[in-house]
Amino acid sequence: MKDSKKLIVITGGAGGIGQACAKAFKDQPIILTDYSQEKVDEAVAKFSKEGFDVSGIACDITDKNDIKKLTDYVAQKGRLKALVHTAGVSGTVKDIKKVYTIDLVATELLIDAFYELANTGSVAILLSSMMAHTVPENKEYDAALTNPQASGSFETVAKFVNDDSDTMYNFAKRGVQLLTHKNADKWGEKGARIVSVSPGVIETPMALKAAEEHPERMDMIKQATPLKRNGQPEDIADVVQFLASDAARFITSTDILVDGGVVHNIKKMA
């Protein structure tokens, strides 16, 4: 085991935000993972050409055995510096169970698995969403979101989302933030941190697809954004890079909202 290597592991490593995050860590060894081995290989080849110390492995983040393969792979390569969890789906999948499983249950599976690799100075950085900030506090669904694998949790949350996958996305991403609070003490005992980042509208392929489906809504959000623009993947990657660094050594159990200021205005309009 190469102890000297402090690894950055990026889920969703073939996606827009995942690749922007990889670029931000050019001076560190990176492990990319995504659902498709083909996409992982393409991304690894691209970054290798640009001089990155990069490797990759496919992983179905909803499958405990696949996650075990991933953590074994990471452990063989060195020590965990940061887990950057960008993988997920949007409400465009039109399936509330799928959104809940991929965006929330899988996040907890990853947190639990990577806890075993955490050490002093490690950090888990989980992508939430600005839309999580539109979901108010509620004892009943918050208890379910904090324990997404518990029996009946999905059914409890489903009661509140009216079979709408976009709404389930908002709830699942609130759950991601709640998981940072749930795990902060446990990670802290190892000298490790756990945080979330909530992007606003970021111009990734996923967001551009949503823009095609809801052009008026997307334009309305841009106009309501104090900075009068959508975000770029680099806007998230730079914050992630900071959170992974020792400059953020006293930041844990919190969410960083990177939305150009739009959520505050959305709430006022609502």
C-alpha positions as CSV (number, residue, x, y, z in Angstrom):
1,M,0.0,0.0,0.0
2,K,1.4,3.4,-1.1
3,D,0.7,5.5,2.0
4,S,2.2,8.6,0.4
5,K,-0.6,8.7,-2.2
6,K,-3.5,10.7,-1.0
7,L,-6.3,9.8,-3.3
8,I,-9.3,11.8,-4.6
9,V,-12.2,9.5,-5.5
10,I,-14.8,10.9,-7.8
11,T,-18.2,9.2,-8.4
12,G,-20.0,10.3,-11.5
13,G,-16.5,10.8,-12.8
14,A,-17.6,10.6,-16.5
15,G,-20.2,13.4,-16.0
16,G,-20.0,17.2,-16.3
17,I,-19.4,18.1,-12.7
18,G,-17.4,15.0,-12.0
19,Q,-14.9,15.8,-14.8
20,A,-14.7,19.4,-13.8
21,C,-13.8,18.3,-10.3
22,A,-11.2,15.9,-11.7
23,K,-9.6,18.9,-13.5
24,A,-9.4,20.8,-10.3
25,F,-7.2,18.1,-8.7
26,K,-4.5,17.9,-11.4
27,D,-1.7,17.8,-8.8
28,Q,-3.2,14.8,-6.9
29,P,-3.9,11.1,-7.8
30,I,-7.5,10.6,-8.9
31,I,-9.7,7.6,-9.1
32,L,-12.8,8.0,-11.3
33,T,-15.8,5.8,-11.0
34,D,-19.1,5.8,-12.9
35,Y,-21.8,3.3,-13.9
36,S,-20.3,2.4,-17.3
37,Q,-16.8,0.9,-17.6
38,E,-16.7,2.3,-21.2
39,K,-17.3,5.8,-20.0
40,V,-14.8,5.5,-17.2
41,D,-12.2,4.2,-19.7
42,E,-12.9,7.2,-22.0
43,A,-12.5,9.7,-19.2
44,V,-9.3,8.0,-17.8
45,A,-7.8,8.0,-21.3
46,K,-8.6,11.7,-21.8
47,F,-7.1,12.8,-18.4
48,S,-4.1,10.5,-18.8
49,K,-3.3,12.3,-22.1
50,E,-3.4,15.6,-20.2
51,G,-0.8,14.4,-17.7
52,F,-3.1,13.5,-14.8
53,D,-2.3,10.6,-12.4
54,V,-5.7,8.9,-12.9
55,S,-7.2,5.5,-12.9
56,G,-10.8,4.3,-12.9
57,I,-13.2,1.5,-12.2
58,A,-16.9,1.1,-12.9
59,C,-19.3,0.9,-10.0
60,D,-23.0,0.6,-9.5
61,I,-23.4,2.7,-6.4
62,T,-26.7,1.1,-5.5
63,D,-25.0,-2.3,-5.1
64,K,-23.0,-3.0,-1.9
65,N,-20.8,-5.6,-3.6
66,D,-19.9,-3.2,-6.3
67,I,-19.1,-0.6,-3.8
68,K,-16.9,-3.1,-1.9
69,K,-15.0,-3.7,-5.2
70,L,-14.5,0.1,-5.4
71,T,-13.3,0.6,-1.8
72,D,-10.9,-2.4,-2.2
73,Y,-9.5,-0.8,-5.4
74,V,-9.0,2.5,-3.5
75,A,-7.4,0.8,-0.5
76,Q,-4.8,-0.9,-2.8
77,K,-3.9,2.4,-4.4
78,G,-3.2,4.5,-1.3
79,R,-4.9,6.6,1.4
80,L,-8.3,8.3,1.0
81,K,-8.0,12.1,0.9
82,A,-11.5,12.9,-0.4
83,L,-14.6,11.1,-1.7
84,V,-16.3,13.5,-4.1
85,H,-19.8,12.1,-4.7
86,T,-21.3,13.7,-7.8
87,A,-23.1,10.7,-9.2
88,G,-26.9,10.8,-9.3
89,V,-30.0,11.2,-11.5
90,S,-32.5,14.1,-11.9
91,G,-36.2,14.0,-11.9
92,T,-36.2,13.5,-15.7
93,V,-36.0,9.7,-15.0
94,K,-39.7,9.9,-14.1
95,D,-39.4,7.2,-11.4
96,I,-39.6,8.2,-7.7
97,K,-38.2,4.9,-6.4
98,K,-35.2,5.2,-8.8
99,V,-34.5,8.8,-7.7
100,Y,-34.8,7.9,-4.0
101,T,-32.5,4.8,-4.4
102,I,-29.8,6.4,-6.6
103,D,-29.7,9.8,-5.0
104,L,-30.2,9.0,-1.4
105,V,-29.9,5.3,-0.5
106,A,-26.7,4.9,-2.6
107,T,-25.3,8.0,-0.9
108,E,-25.6,6.3,2.5
109,L,-24.1,3.1,1.1
110,L,-21.1,5.1,0.0
111,I,-20.7,7.0,3.3
112,D,-20.7,3.8,5.2
113,A,-18.3,2.0,2.9
114,F,-15.8,4.9,2.7
115,Y,-16.0,5.5,6.4
116,E,-13.8,2.3,6.7
117,L,-11.1,4.1,4.6
118,A,-11.4,7.5,6.3
119,N,-8.4,8.7,8.3
120,T,-7.2,12.0,9.8
121,G,-7.7,14.7,7.1
122,S,-10.1,12.7,5.0
123,V,-13.3,14.3,3.8
124,A,-16.5,13.1,2.1
125,I,-18.0,15.8,-0.1
126,L,-21.5,14.9,-1.2
127,L,-23.5,16.8,-3.9
128,S,-26.9,17.9,-2.8
129,S,-28.9,20.6,-4.7
130,M,-30.2,24.1,-4.2
131,M,-33.7,22.5,-4.5
132,A,-33.1,20.7,-1.2
133,H,-33.3,24.2,0.4
134,T,-36.9,24.5,-0.8
135,V,-38.0,21.5,1.3
136,P,-39.1,22.7,4.7
137,E,-38.1,20.9,8.0
138,N,-40.6,18.1,8.9
139,K,-40.2,15.6,11.7
140,E,-41.9,12.7,9.9
141,Y,-40.1,12.8,6.5
142,D,-36.9,14.0,7.9
143,A,-36.7,10.9,10.1
144,A,-37.2,8.8,7.0
145,L,-34.7,10.8,4.9
146,T,-32.1,10.5,7.7
147,N,-32.5,6.7,7.6
148,P,-33.2,5.9,4.0
149,Q,-32.5,2.2,4.2
150,A,-34.9,1.6,7.1
151,S,-38.0,-0.4,6.5
152,G,-40.9,2.0,5.5
153,S,-38.7,5.0,4.9
154,F,-39.4,5.2,1.1
155,E,-43.1,4.8,1.7
156,T,-43.1,7.6,4.2
157,V,-41.3,10.0,1.9
158,A,-43.4,8.9,-1.1
159,K,-46.6,10.1,0.7
160,F,-45.2,13.7,0.5
161,V,-44.1,13.8,-3.1
162,N,-47.3,13.1,-5.0
163,D,-45.6,10.6,-7.4
164,D,-43.6,13.5,-8.8
165,S,-40.0,12.6,-9.5
166,D,-38.8,16.2,-9.5
167,T,-40.2,16.6,-6.0
168,M,-38.6,13.3,-4.9
169,Y,-35.3,14.7,-6.2
170,N,-35.7,17.7,-3.9
171,F,-36.5,15.5,-0.9
172,A,-33.7,13.0,-1.7
173,K,-31.2,15.9,-1.9
174,R,-32.4,17.2,1.5
175,G,-31.7,13.7,2.8
176,V,-28.1,14.0,1.5
177,Q,-27.7,17.1,3.7
178,L,-29.2,15.3,6.7
179,L,-26.8,12.4,6.2
180,T,-23.9,14.8,6.8
181,H,-25.3,15.8,10.2
182,K,-26.0,12.1,11.0
183,N,-22.4,11.0,10.3
184,A,-20.4,14.0,11.4
185,D,-19.6,12.8,14.9
186,K,-18.7,9.3,13.7
187,W,-16.3,10.7,11.0
188,G,-15.0,13.3,13.4
189,E,-13.8,10.6,15.8
190,K,-11.4,9.6,13.0
191,G,-10.3,13.2,12.4
192,A,-12.3,13.2,9.2
193,R,-15.0,15.5,7.8
194,I,-18.3,15.2,5.9
195,V,-20.0,18.0,4.1
196,S,-22.4,18.7,1.2
197,V,-22.4,21.1,-1.7
198,S,-25.7,22.4,-3.2
199,P,-25.3,23.5,-6.8
200,G,-27.8,25.8,-8.4
201,V,-28.5,25.5,-12.2
202,I,-25.2,24.3,-13.6
203,E,-24.8,24.0,-17.4
204,T,-24.0,20.2,-17.6
205,P,-25.5,17.8,-20.1
206,M,-28.1,16.8,-17.5
207,A,-29.2,20.4,-16.9
208,L,-29.2,21.3,-20.5
209,K,-31.6,18.4,-21.1
210,A,-33.8,19.8,-18.3
211,A,-33.6,23.2,-20.0
212,E,-35.0,21.6,-23.2
213,E,-37.9,20.2,-21.3
214,H,-38.7,23.3,-19.3
215,P,-37.3,26.3,-21.2
216,E,-39.6,28.9,-19.6
217,R,-38.8,27.7,-16.1
218,M,-35.0,27.7,-16.8
219,D,-35.2,31.2,-18.2
220,M,-37.2,32.4,-15.2
221,I,-34.5,30.9,-12.8
222,K,-31.7,32.7,-14.7
223,Q,-33.5,36.0,-14.5
224,A,-34.1,35.5,-10.8
225,T,-30.4,34.8,-10.2
226,P,-28.7,37.9,-8.7
227,L,-25.6,37.1,-10.8
228,K,-27.8,36.8,-13.9
229,R,-26.2,33.7,-15.2
230,N,-26.3,29.9,-14.8
231,G,-23.4,28.2,-13.1
232,Q,-20.6,26.3,-14.9
233,P,-19.2,23.0,-13.7
234,E,-16.0,24.8,-12.7
235,D,-18.0,26.9,-10.2
236,I,-18.7,23.7,-8.3
237,A,-15.3,22.2,-8.8
238,D,-13.5,25.1,-7.3
239,V,-15.6,24.9,-4.1
240,V,-15.1,21.1,-4.0
241,Q,-11.3,21.6,-4.3
242,F,-11.4,24.1,-1.4
243,L,-13.5,21.7,0.8
244,A,-11.0,18.8,0.1
245,S,-8.0,21.0,1.1
246,D,-6.6,21.6,4.5
247,A,-7.8,25.2,4.2
248,A,-11.3,23.8,5.0
249,R,-10.0,21.7,7.9
250,F,-12.6,23.1,10.4
251,I,-15.6,22.8,8.1
252,T,-17.8,19.7,8.6
253,S,-21.5,18.8,9.0
254,T,-22.7,21.7,6.8
255,D,-23.9,22.5,3.4
256,I,-22.3,25.1,1.0
257,L,-24.9,26.6,-1.3
258,V,-23.4,27.5,-4.7
259,D,-26.4,28.9,-6.6
260,G,-25.6,32.5,-7.6
261,G,-28.0,33.6,-4.9
262,V,-31.2,32.3,-6.7
263,V,-32.7,30.1,-3.9
264,H,-33.4,33.2,-1.7
265,N,-35.3,34.7,-4.6
266,I,-37.2,31.5,-5.5
267,K,-38.4,31.3,-1.9
268,K,-39.6,34.9,-2.0
269,M,-41.5,34.2,-5.2
270,A,-43.1,31.0,-3.7
